[in-house]
Amino acid sequence: MPEHRVAVIADAHLQAMDAWELPGLAGRSWAETRASTRVFNESGPALAWALADIEARGIRDLVLLGDYTDDGQMPNLAALRAMLAPYRVRGLRVFALPGNHDMAALHPQPLEKGFAAPDGRIVTVTGGAAGPGAVHHPGMQRAAMAEALTAMADCGYFPSPDLCRWETPFGRAPGLESRRYLSRAGRWLIDASYLAEPVPGLWLLMIDANLFDPADPGTADAEGGWSRLAEEKPHLLPWISDVARRAREGGHWLLCCSHYPALDPIGDHGDAEGRLFGDPPMRRRRPAPGAAAALAAAGIACHASGHLHVCGIHQAGGLSNIAVPSLVACPAGYAVISGRGEAHRADFVPVPALPRDPAIAAAYRAEAADAPLAETYPDFLAAHVGALLDHRYLQREWPATARQEAGTLPIGAVLARALPPGAWTPPAGLGLRELLTDWYILRAAGPLGANVLGRGRLEAYAGLAGSGAAAPADPFWTPFLARLGEMAAAAGAAGAAAPLAACG
């Protein structure tokens, strides 16, 4: 039985710099970038590196795990197809599934994005009516589902003669009309799920886990996914179970993929984030505790997901969930999933120290003095997390008291309040802002933590695990530091820079 290898790219969020034909505008603004969980203008070079690296490894099958475009705009979809075209000519087989950013439901949805002019001005580009100072662009809208799927037709959404097998939950008819289901809100929507067999024995089960909000059917509900899939799409689980049974009986290697995680990829089983922050967006987007039970009961052993821009493998009840990192967030990378029979293995491939585009860096600096000066892409992404801390996390997600303290207290005062005397000595030169930034990096980096922070920093933070047990607990800082220590210890135990992890 041969071993199969599949490259998996999650959350490429392609924002094509040269696809918009907007004279005088240098790309998306730093103001929007520093408040977003992803970067925009760097997405093209990151995706270009990943495709070249996948080809260099001799991998023939690629899964695009949703959110492959910035927001489902046709210019970005066209740019994605153009980037894939030469690799497809040389034999790369591409299979896509939709994420919450890739398409609207029934009708196109106008969008507004901030672009930067070389002199630092921010110009709104809109797909709707353009107000004073704004620029109208007909492509600045999220494409409706039928249009978006048709644009990516040759990426698995429809059958092709070179596939050994292709089917959907509704049979083998390729037309979109035959793949509709009645939502609980009474709307006929398309389910883009499909099964593809590119070579004998390799089965890719691609699940469209998008759910559209009944109150706002324009975009997919980012907090839906597996938490509500069984009730919203009751036709899926029986089909998944049948596919899993046939795969076992036929000796096929089955890889199940969807944009949304089926197991909590943060691995925060003590719900420290909920106790610290209440109900921030990241916590709401994690699957409900029992969300994976139905998938495991259907016979799925391994599931690959994206959506939350985190890296790691988590297991429960016979199911392994491989969280594939994004290409446009820290840590940037993709995954190679391989195996045979019912065995799976995941290899996380981090983006190397690619040089930054000097034109993009100059445009950011013209707009804002706080734009990072980092020379490499991974360093820029780490600095972007610090900007997120300043412009999003502390602004929106932290409790008011902790937010005020984070802006005024030195690190020594925090440690004195939260830990017993001498319990932990911070690394030389570490300030509170760097410590807070590293907390968010570790939350996402998982086994790639050493790639971003270095093993020395991980070992230093690991000393925080359990360090506050003998102290009167500060209601915020003691559990915050303990969680930082736990994450650092777990990342340090992961071992190699690009670790291999068995699952299934």
Wavefront OBJ file of the C-alpha trace (Angstrom):
o trace
v 0.000 0.000 0.000
v 1.651 3.292 -1.104
v 2.078 6.267 1.182
v 0.153 9.344 0.091
v 1.275 12.932 0.683
v -1.017 15.942 0.572
v 0.041 19.557 1.032
v -2.526 21.630 2.902
v -2.636 25.431 2.751
v -5.045 27.155 5.107
v -6.142 30.775 5.113
v -3.955 32.167 2.340
v -6.297 35.205 2.216
v -4.886 36.272 -1.134
v -5.065 40.038 -1.591
v -3.482 40.421 -5.017
v -1.525 43.666 -5.166
v -1.543 43.844 -8.976
v -5.141 42.744 -9.602
v -7.022 45.919 -8.754
v -5.783 48.524 -11.262
v -6.032 51.363 -8.766
v -3.492 53.991 -9.899
v -1.812 55.849 -7.083
v -2.783 53.345 -4.371
v -0.043 51.191 -2.890
v -2.163 48.427 -1.375
v -4.132 47.818 1.792
v -3.458 50.277 4.591
v -1.381 49.645 7.700
v -4.289 51.007 9.771
v -6.478 48.090 8.663
v -3.607 45.605 8.803
v -2.621 46.347 12.400
v -6.212 45.804 13.585
v -6.724 42.568 11.631
v -5.752 39.029 12.586
v -4.150 38.673 9.133
v -1.880 40.752 6.934
v -2.936 41.577 3.383
v -0.281 42.920 1.025
v 2.195 40.171 1.912
v -0.219 37.357 1.005
v 0.911 37.023 -2.621
v 4.622 36.474 -1.897
v 3.779 34.072 0.951
v 1.535 31.973 -1.277
v 4.109 32.053 -4.092
v 6.747 30.680 -1.694
v 4.421 27.911 -0.462
v 3.536 26.753 -3.977
v 7.195 26.664 -5.006
v 8.139 24.771 -1.839
v 5.373 22.213 -2.352
v 6.546 21.590 -5.924
v 10.167 21.283 -4.777
v 9.098 18.543 -2.342
v 7.563 16.563 -5.200
v 4.031 16.736 -3.778
v 1.317 16.372 -6.408
v -1.870 17.012 -4.398
v -2.759 20.323 -2.735
v -5.749 21.164 -0.557
v -6.767 24.808 -0.176
v -8.445 24.722 3.203
v -10.734 27.721 2.798
v -10.260 31.485 2.996
v -8.006 31.208 -0.024
v -8.973 34.775 -0.979
v -9.047 37.909 1.121
v -12.838 38.231 0.829
v -14.090 36.335 -2.206
v -13.577 39.195 -4.683
v -13.383 38.172 -8.327
v -10.056 39.998 -8.943
v -8.491 37.990 -6.099
v -10.028 34.751 -7.404
v -8.616 35.493 -10.865
v -5.195 36.191 -9.367
v -5.318 32.914 -7.438
v -6.112 30.931 -10.572
v -3.244 32.659 -12.369
v -0.808 31.742 -9.572
v -1.937 28.114 -9.623
v -1.921 27.741 -13.417
v 1.795 27.006 -14.060
v 1.891 24.481 -11.224
v -1.203 22.741 -12.547
v 0.416 22.515 -15.983
v 3.371 20.782 -14.332
v 1.115 18.246 -12.625
v -0.137 19.762 -9.357
v -3.704 18.721 -8.551
v -5.603 21.357 -6.533
v -8.672 20.758 -4.371
v -10.421 23.687 -2.724
v -13.140 24.060 -0.155
v -14.834 27.273 0.957
v -14.130 29.292 4.068
v -16.232 32.023 5.583
v -14.335 34.694 3.592
v -14.595 33.085 0.151
v -18.196 33.653 -0.886
v -21.553 35.156 -0.049
v -24.714 33.083 -0.071
v -27.255 34.083 -2.711
v -26.161 37.516 -3.908
v -22.881 39.436 -4.179
v -22.055 41.488 -1.112
v -20.471 44.957 -1.533
v -17.318 45.492 0.532
v -15.240 48.459 1.659
v -11.465 48.282 2.142
v -8.905 50.894 3.097
v -6.044 51.323 0.615
v -2.968 53.470 1.210
v -1.623 56.128 -1.120
v 2.168 56.576 -1.303
v 1.863 59.840 0.668
v 0.198 58.064 3.600
v -3.409 58.973 2.853
v -5.998 56.204 3.279
v -8.565 55.872 0.499
v -11.708 53.774 0.818
v -12.312 51.440 -2.105
v -15.914 50.286 -2.214
v -18.067 47.961 -4.245
v -21.129 50.049 -3.407
v -21.940 53.709 -3.739
v -18.785 55.790 -3.361
v -18.988 58.680 -0.928
v -16.715 61.725 -0.903
v -13.085 60.720 -1.294
v -13.930 57.056 -1.873
v -13.239 55.064 -5.053
v -15.764 52.679 -6.582
v -14.447 49.388 -7.952
v -16.933 46.833 -9.336
v -14.764 43.967 -8.131
v -14.854 45.065 -4.502
v -17.619 42.676 -3.537
v -17.788 39.170 -2.178
v -19.013 36.938 -5.005
v -22.204 34.947 -4.596
v -21.669 31.252 -3.954
v -22.631 30.020 -7.434
v -20.295 32.530 -9.099
v -17.430 31.858 -6.676
v -17.666 28.071 -7.088
v -17.816 28.330 -10.870
v -14.714 30.542 -10.830
v -12.841 27.727 -9.049
v -14.516 24.934 -11.009
v -11.283 23.118 -11.868
v -10.203 22.934 -8.213
v -12.327 19.945 -7.254
v -15.726 21.586 -6.979
v -16.800 19.847 -10.198
v -15.771 16.464 -11.673
v -12.944 16.125 -14.159
v -11.916 13.211 -16.397
v -8.612 12.654 -14.575
v -10.278 11.849 -11.238
v -10.785 8.228 -10.279
v -13.894 9.145 -8.262
v -15.957 12.248 -7.616
v -19.247 12.573 -5.764
v -21.226 14.870 -3.484
v -23.668 14.224 -0.622
v -26.394 14.265 -3.299
v -24.840 11.836 -5.775
v -22.636 12.322 -8.833
v -24.555 14.984 -10.727
v -22.172 17.948 -11.142
v -24.691 20.775 -11.520
v -25.169 23.230 -8.694
v -28.943 22.831 -8.892
v -28.539 19.205 -7.836
v -26.472 20.207 -4.801
v -28.977 22.452 -3.045
v -30.437 21.995 0.419
v -33.195 23.831 2.268
v -31.769 25.764 5.194
v -33.610 26.065 8.472
v -34.320 29.673 7.506
v -36.199 28.413 4.444
v -33.609 29.361 1.810
v -32.308 27.040 -0.877
v -28.528 27.120 -0.520
v -25.690 25.200 -2.172
v -23.572 22.674 -0.298
v -20.106 22.602 -1.877
v -18.980 19.365 -0.153
v -17.466 16.647 -2.345
v -15.321 13.507 -2.338
v -12.424 13.302 -4.798
v -10.034 10.433 -5.570
v -7.126 11.946 -7.543
v -5.080 8.725 -7.582
v -6.122 5.183 -6.662
v -6.414 4.818 -2.907
v -6.321 8.518 -1.934
v -9.724 9.852 -0.859
v -10.115 13.548 -0.068
v -13.365 14.226 1.777
v -13.929 17.966 1.419
v -16.639 19.271 3.750
v -18.316 22.629 3.207
v -18.948 23.541 6.851
v -20.098 27.085 6.077
v -23.370 28.071 7.695
v -25.120 31.266 6.724
v -26.671 33.411 9.426
v -30.484 33.392 8.958
v -30.612 37.051 10.004
v -27.830 38.028 7.573
v -27.465 35.480 4.783
v -24.859 37.573 2.994
v -21.830 35.984 4.647
v -20.955 32.759 6.366
v -21.277 32.649 10.144
v -17.694 32.567 11.422
v -18.906 31.164 14.737
v -20.852 28.289 13.183
v -18.981 25.385 11.662
v -19.048 22.019 13.410
v -20.823 23.368 16.477
v -24.078 23.569 14.492
v -23.383 21.540 11.368
v -25.438 18.481 12.313
v -28.599 20.514 12.841
v -28.100 22.943 9.957
v -26.978 20.361 7.361
v -28.497 17.021 8.443
v -27.659 15.449 5.074
v -23.903 15.616 5.707
v -23.154 13.239 8.567
v -24.883 10.167 7.043
v -22.888 10.744 3.852
v -19.644 11.231 5.786
v -20.306 7.988 7.664
v -20.970 6.134 4.417
v -17.780 7.499 2.828
v -15.738 6.488 5.887
v -17.198 2.970 5.769
v -16.442 2.573 2.080
v -12.912 3.881 2.584
v -12.222 1.301 5.301
v -13.709 -1.545 3.315
v -11.807 -0.550 0.163
v -8.476 0.086 1.885
v -8.412 3.755 0.871
v -6.489 6.436 2.779
v -9.103 8.993 3.802
v -8.302 12.586 4.708
v -11.270 14.658 5.844
v -10.947 18.444 5.518
v -13.044 21.474 6.318
v -12.326 25.121 6.988
v -13.566 24.940 10.581
v -11.932 22.971 13.424
v -13.829 20.047 14.893
v -11.734 20.061 18.091
v -10.590 23.132 19.991
v -7.230 23.971 18.363
v -6.195 26.212 21.254
v -6.148 23.170 23.541
v -7.333 25.293 26.451
v -9.268 22.592 28.260
v -9.276 24.595 31.490
v -10.949 27.487 29.619
v -8.367 29.930 30.895
v -9.156 32.354 28.103
v -12.820 32.424 29.053
v -12.022 33.042 32.697
v -9.575 35.788 31.773
v -11.337 37.622 28.971
v -14.974 36.578 29.135
v -16.218 35.975 25.604
v -13.736 37.348 23.036
v -14.136 36.530 19.310
v -11.467 33.793 19.295
v -13.254 31.927 22.067
v -16.623 32.159 20.318
v -15.134 30.760 17.116
v -13.780 27.642 18.777
v -16.007 24.566 18.401
v -18.336 23.489 21.159
v -16.861 20.779 23.444
v -18.972 18.010 21.894
v -18.690 19.151 18.291
v -16.236 16.400 17.325
v -18.300 13.538 18.744
v -20.531 13.188 15.704
v -17.584 13.304 13.314
v -15.735 10.647 15.299
v -18.888 8.541 15.469
v -19.103 8.762 11.680
v -15.763 6.977 11.477
v -13.440 9.891 10.742
v -9.998 9.428 12.321
v -8.228 12.528 10.965
v -9.585 15.969 10.144
v -7.625 19.001 8.875
v -8.863 22.510 9.597
v -7.946 26.184 9.366
v -10.019 29.274 10.250
v -8.371 30.288 13.538
v -4.813 30.773 12.191
v -3.285 28.449 14.764
v -1.005 25.421 14.553
v -1.286 22.114 16.383
v -2.770 18.646 16.686
v -5.436 17.746 19.216
v -7.092 14.405 19.831
v -10.270 13.269 21.560
v -12.608 10.322 21.255
v -10.697 8.692 18.409
v -10.547 11.862 16.294
v -7.396 13.871 15.553
v -7.783 17.474 14.407
v -4.812 18.972 12.561
v -4.953 22.765 12.843
v -3.041 24.128 9.850
v -1.426 27.560 10.328
v -2.216 30.485 8.054
v 0.218 31.918 5.521
v -0.600 35.478 6.622
v -0.455 35.285 10.416
v 2.118 34.352 13.039
v 3.305 31.593 12.760
v 3.122 31.406 8.975
v 3.322 28.013 7.337
v 1.477 25.100 5.811
v 1.187 21.367 6.487
v 2.120 18.160 4.728
v -0.191 15.343 5.781
v 0.875 11.853 4.836
v 0.077 8.250 5.594
v -1.466 5.022 4.454
v -4.389 2.909 5.580
v -5.712 4.457 8.806
v -2.390 6.076 9.830
v -1.796 9.804 9.428
v 1.154 12.088 10.084
v 1.380 15.874 9.978
v 4.519 17.859 9.222
v 4.226 21.621 9.766
v 6.397 23.625 7.375
v 7.189 27.158 8.607
v 7.751 30.039 6.194
v 11.499 30.839 6.206
v 13.121 34.263 6.589
v 11.843 35.699 3.320
v 12.853 39.320 2.740
v 10.055 41.879 2.897
v 9.016 43.881 -0.140
v 10.679 47.289 0.391
v 7.889 49.109 -1.459
v 5.233 47.731 0.892
v 7.352 48.527 3.932
v 7.892 52.087 2.685
v 4.166 52.586 2.116
v 3.421 51.469 5.678
v 6.040 53.847 7.088
v 4.678 56.738 5.039
v 1.269 56.089 6.554
v 2.257 55.485 10.190
v 5.425 55.856 12.246
v 4.632 52.695 14.237
v 4.760 50.391 11.198
v 7.339 47.607 11.802
v 10.848 47.937 10.413
v 11.396 44.151 10.440
v 13.436 42.969 7.450
v 12.065 39.416 7.159
v 8.515 38.168 6.801
v 8.441 36.036 10.005
v 9.826 38.964 12.032
v 7.221 41.256 10.483
v 4.432 38.845 11.445
v 5.712 38.688 15.036
v 5.773 42.496 15.123
v 2.258 42.493 13.680
v 1.091 40.571 16.754
v 2.446 43.400 18.892
v 0.475 45.878 16.783
v -2.619 43.716 17.225
v -2.071 43.834 20.966
v -2.077 47.632 20.884
v -4.868 48.182 18.400
v -7.214 45.250 18.909
v -6.664 42.949 21.873
v -6.133 45.621 24.512
v -8.734 47.854 22.883
v -11.548 45.310 22.524
v -10.918 42.071 24.395
v -9.264 42.728 27.732
v -11.209 43.545 30.901
v -11.072 47.273 31.633
v -8.967 46.954 34.794
v -6.369 44.674 33.215
v -6.288 46.889 30.114
v -5.433 49.915 32.205
v -2.780 48.029 34.160
v -1.203 46.641 30.993
v -0.688 50.192 29.804
v 0.740 51.578 33.026
v 2.367 48.890 35.184
v 6.008 47.810 34.703
v 6.608 44.100 34.428
v 8.138 44.005 37.911
v 4.932 45.313 39.477
v 2.866 42.697 37.671
v 5.147 39.871 38.789
v 5.215 41.151 42.377
v 1.438 41.084 42.505
v 0.972 37.747 40.763
v 3.841 35.516 41.935
v 5.660 34.656 45.172
v 8.945 36.541 45.666
v 11.685 35.080 43.473
v 9.317 32.633 41.780
v 10.309 33.722 38.275
v 12.992 35.948 36.812
v 12.141 37.416 33.395
v 14.727 37.310 30.602
v 16.938 40.378 30.409
v 15.300 43.278 28.629
v 11.805 41.759 28.659
v 9.063 44.320 29.170
v 5.389 43.769 29.851
v 4.369 44.528 26.258
v 6.809 41.898 24.919
v 5.495 39.374 27.417
v 1.893 40.049 26.377
v 2.801 39.811 22.691
v 4.533 36.478 23.278
v 1.395 35.184 25.032
v -0.618 35.674 21.837
v 2.168 34.259 19.667
v 2.337 31.097 21.769
v -1.435 30.703 21.731
v -1.279 30.416 17.948
v 2.143 28.863 17.378
v 1.750 25.560 19.218
v 4.541 23.222 18.076
v 6.072 26.019 15.968
v 6.648 28.183 19.057
v 10.396 27.623 18.963
v 10.506 28.877 15.370
v 9.109 32.233 16.440
v 10.404 32.822 19.963
v 13.476 30.622 20.143
v 14.092 27.786 22.561
v 15.704 29.990 25.204
v 12.635 32.201 25.506
v 10.384 29.118 25.636
v 12.414 27.609 28.459
v 12.272 30.866 30.384
v 8.495 31.112 30.051
v 8.049 27.444 30.925
v 9.255 28.362 34.418
v 5.976 30.211 34.921
v 3.930 27.005 34.840
v 2.663 26.503 38.388
v 4.821 29.343 39.721
v 1.908 31.161 41.343
v 0.549 28.214 43.299
v 1.972 29.404 46.625
v 0.908 33.042 46.192
v -2.395 34.755 46.905
v -3.884 34.623 43.424
v -4.208 37.853 41.515
v -7.545 37.364 39.723
v -6.095 38.191 36.321
v -2.308 38.160 36.221
v -1.644 34.928 38.130
v -3.744 32.716 35.799
v -2.526 34.698 32.771
v 1.112 33.981 33.616
v 0.362 30.362 34.482
v -1.288 29.865 31.096
v 1.732 31.460 29.385
v 3.974 28.973 31.162
v 1.801 26.029 30.163
v 1.820 27.064 26.494
v 5.594 27.568 26.518
v 6.192 24.178 28.127
v 3.976 22.475 25.542
v 5.718 24.248 22.655
v 9.134 23.347 24.054
v 8.162 19.700 24.384
v 7.229 19.630 20.695
v 10.895 19.256 19.830
v 12.158 19.947 16.325
v 11.652 23.157 14.436
v 9.282 21.484 11.977
v 7.963 18.637 14.109
v 6.366 15.437 12.984
v 3.323 14.327 14.945
v 1.443 11.057 14.566
v -2.319 11.107 14.678
v -5.103 8.708 14.005
l 1 2 3 4 5 6 7 8 9 10 11 12 13 14 15 16 17 18 19 20 21 22 23 24 25 26 27 28 29 30 31 32 33 34 35 36 37 38 39 40 41 42 43 44 45 46 47 48 49 50 51 52 53 54 55 56 57 58 59 60 61 62 63 64 65 66 67 68 69 70 71 72 73 74 75 76 77 78 79 80 81 82 83 84 85 86 87 88 89 90 91 92 93 94 95 96 97 98 99 100 101 102 103 104 105 106 107 108 109 110 111 112 113 114 115 116 117 118 119 120 121 122 123 124 125 126 127 128 129 130 131 132 133 134 135 136 137 138 139 140 141 142 143 144 145 146 147 148 149 150 151 152 153 154 155 156 157 158 159 160 161 162 163 164 165 166 167 168 169 170 171 172 173 174 175 176 177 178 179 180 181 182 183 184 185 186 187 188 189 190 191 192 193 194 195 196 197 198 199 200 201 202 203 204 205 206 207 208 209 210 211 212 213 214 215 216 217 218 219 220 221 222 223 224 225 226 227 228 229 230 231 232 233 234 235 236 237 238 239 240 241 242 243 244 245 246 247 248 249 250 251 252 253 254 255 256 257 258 259 260 261 262 263 264 265 266 267 268 269 270 271 272 273 274 275 276 277 278 279 280 281 282 283 284 285 286 287 288 289 290 291 292 293 294 295 296 297 298 299 300 301 302 303 304 305 306 307 308 309 310 311 312 313 314 315 316 317 318 319 320 321 322 323 324 325 326 327 328 329 330 331 332 333 334 335 336 337 338 339 340 341 342 343 344 345 346 347 348 349 350 351 352 353 354 355 356 357 358 359 360 361 362 363 364 365 366 367 368 369 370 371 372 373 374 375 376 377 378 379 380 381 382 383 384 385 386 387 388 389 390 391 392 393 394 395 396 397 398 399 400 401 402 403 404 405 406 407 408 409 410 411 412 413 414 415 416 417 418 419 420 421 422 423 424 425 426 427 428 429 430 431 432 433 434 435 436 437 438 439 440 441 442 443 444 445 446 447 448 449 450 451 452 453 454 455 456 457 458 459 460 461 462 463 464 465 466 467 468 469 470 471 472 473 474 475 476 477 478 479 480 481 482 483 484 485 486 487 488 489 490 491 492 493 494 495 496 497 498 499 500 501 502 503 504
